[in-house]
Amino acid sequence: LDAVVLNAGGILYKNGSAMNKAGAHNQFTVNVLGHAVFVEELIKHNRLNKGAHIMFSGSEATRGITAMGFKGSKFEEPIKQDMINHMTAAKYKKYDPMVAYGYTKTIGQLYFAKLAKENPDLIINSVSPGATNGTSGTSEMPVVMRVAFRVMMGSLMKLSGNAHSLSNGSERYLSGIGLGPVEVPSGSFFASPKGKSSGKLVDQGKIYPIFTDADKMEAAYEAVQSLMK
């Protein structure tokens, strides 16, 4: 394979808090754990060509989207255990799909950043499609919330430059696998400019230190690995 796009997932409302055999909640399993197992098996069995691109679908929710209610991710010490607590839902007295989604994507981005360091012959990165109209991302939301989100993204956010079309979101993914207008280096996370959920793709590590924090990358890598054994 020359390119792999890890796009499965989204905000799970219906059964996101259900647990799997590995001990992770479904939100984490669908968005991160399944991708991690898939990619590591591809690497293990030499199914990726040298220089192959692997792109994980990231999200601005990981650093906060005020208009959509995402506050950004902040981990407590000890970081690895705190990440495991998020992955297993032990952190949550009451499961909130949006909170779980933000932390899930953050751990995923940090895990794949570390995986990039472990595999210098591959180009592994994370790219957010941004606030994209025309997807099924709101399909599991309660009806009132789903309608509100679609109105907000379809009109208000688009008018303010904070949402874009499906083709714009797809173009971001093309950059993630080396076929688009923006070069996305291995180990990086690219998304919208600060305070935005649309616009040009920029390196989030230059704005938010968490995405270049080697200790957090290592903690995420070890935490995810602990559920794969």
ZIQUIZI-V125130 format. One record per residue. PSI is psi in whole degrees, -180 to 180 (999 if undefined). OMEGA is omega in radians with two decimals (999 if undefined). NEAR is the number of other ideal C-beta (glycine too) atoms within 10 Angstrom. Layout:
<<PSI,OMEGA,NEAR> <PSI,OMEGA,NEAR>>
This chain:
<<143,3.08,10> <-21,-3.13,11> <142,3.09,17> <126,3.10,20> <118,-3.09,15> <88,-2.99,22> <-4,-3.12,13> <143,3.08,12> <-157,-3.05,22> <-175,3.12,21> <112,-3.11,22> <119,3.14,21> <-36,-2.99,18> <-43,-3.12,12> <29,-3.11,11> <-29,-3.09,24> <-6,3.11,17> <147,-3.07,13> <149,3.07,13> <-178,-3.07,14> <-27,3.14,7> <-12,3.12,15> <9,3.13,15> <153,3.08,22> <156,-3.04,25> <-36,3.13,18> <-46,-3.13,29> <-40,-3.12,30> <-48,-3.09,25> <-43,-3.04,19> <-29,-3.03,25> <-56,-2.98,27> <-45,3.12,24> <-41,3.10,16> <-43,-3.11,23> <-46,3.12,22> <-46,-3.12,15> <-50,-3.08,14> <-42,-3.13,22> <-31,3.06,16> <-38,3.07,11> <-43,3.13,16> <-46,-3.12,18> <-39,-3.08,8> <17,3.04,8> <46,-3.13,7> <2,-3.12,12> <131,3.10,20> <156,3.08,12> <131,-3.11,7> <7,3.12,11> <148,3.12,20> <132,3.01,21> <118,-3.09,27> <121,3.07,25> <134,3.13,29> <106,-3.13,23> <-168,-3.11,27> <142,3.00,28> <-18,3.10,26> <-24,-3.11,25> <-24,3.10,28> <3,3.02,26> <133,3.00,18> <98,-3.04,22> <-44,-3.08,10> <-24,-3.10,16> <3,3.06,16> <10,3.10,12> <128,-3.06,20> <-11,-3.07,13> <159,-3.03,16> <131,3.07,23> <119,-3.09,10> <148,3.13,21> <156,3.06,10> <146,-0.18,7> <132,-2.95,10> <-45,-3.11,18> <-45,-3.13,18> <-36,3.11,15> <-40,3.09,18> <-44,3.11,27> <-39,3.12,21> <-34,3.06,16> <-41,-3.11,25> <-34,-3.08,27> <1,-3.13,17> <8,3.09,19> <-20,-3.11,12> <-24,-2.94,17> <120,3.00,15> <-40,3.04,5> <123,-3.06,6> <122,3.08,14> <113,-3.08,13> <-37,-3.10,19> <-39,3.08,17> <-47,3.14,19> <-38,3.14,24> <-46,-3.14,23> <-47,-3.14,25> <-36,3.09,24> <-50,-3.13,30> <-36,3.12,29> <-48,3.13,28> <-40,3.11,28> <-46,3.14,27> <-42,3.13,31> <-39,3.10,31> <-48,-3.10,28> <-27,3.04,29> <-42,3.09,27> <-40,3.11,22> <-34,3.10,23> <-42,3.12,21> <-33,-3.13,14> <-17,-3.06,11> <73,-3.07,18> <-15,3.12,10> <-6,3.13,11> <160,3.05,21> <104,-3.06,21> <124,-3.12,27> <177,3.06,25> <136,3.13,30> <131,3.07,27> <134,3.05,27> <-12,-3.10,24> <-177,3.10,20> <100,-2.98,26> <124,3.07,20> <151,3.04,17> <12,3.10,12> <177,3.11,14> <19,-3.06,7> <-22,-3.13,18> <7,-2.99,16> <-28,-3.11,11> <-1,3.13,16> <152,3.00,19> <151,-3.00,10> <-50,-3.09,7> <-44,3.14,8> <-40,-3.13,13> <-46,3.13,15> <-43,-3.13,12> <-44,3.14,13> <-42,-3.11,17> <-38,3.08,14> <-44,-3.11,11> <-47,-3.11,16> <-33,-3.08,24> <-22,-3.09,13> <-66,-3.04,12> <-51,-3.10,12> <-35,3.12,22> <-42,3.12,16> <-32,-3.14,9> <5,3.12,12> <24,-3.11,13> <14,3.04,22> <156,-3.09,23> <-180,-3.06,23> <168,3.11,13> <-37,3.14,12> <-36,3.09,9> <-42,3.10,16> <-39,3.13,21> <-37,3.13,12> <-34,3.09,18> <-43,3.12,26> <-38,3.10,18> <-39,3.06,16> <-37,-3.13,18> <-26,3.14,29> <21,3.01,19> <17,-3.10,16> <6,-3.10,11> <-174,-3.05,16> <-13,-3.09,10> <130,3.08,15> <123,-3.13,10> <105,-3.08,22> <157,3.08,11> <139,3.12,19> <-2,-3.06,21> <167,3.03,24> <117,3.14,28> <137,3.13,24> <-164,-3.09,29> <162,3.07,24> <160,-3.12,15> <131,3.11,14> <0,-3.10,14> <160,3.01,20> <18,3.07,27> <176,-3.12,23> <-166,-3.08,16> <154,3.10,11> <129,3.11,21> <156,-3.13,15> <113,-3.10,16> <-24,3.13,25> <-22,3.11,17> <-10,-3.12,11> <-41,-3.06,13> <109,-3.05,18> <-26,-3.09,10> <-31,-3.04,19> <-4,3.04,25> <12,-3.10,17> <108,-3.08,17> <-36,3.14,11> <-40,3.12,10> <-35,3.06,23> <-47,-3.14,22> <-43,-3.14,17> <-43,3.13,23> <-42,-3.14,27> <-47,-3.14,22> <-38,3.14,15> <-46,3.12,22> <-43,3.13,27> <-33,-3.11,13> <-25,3.11,14> <-6,-3.12,20> <-7,-3.08,11> <999,999,5>>
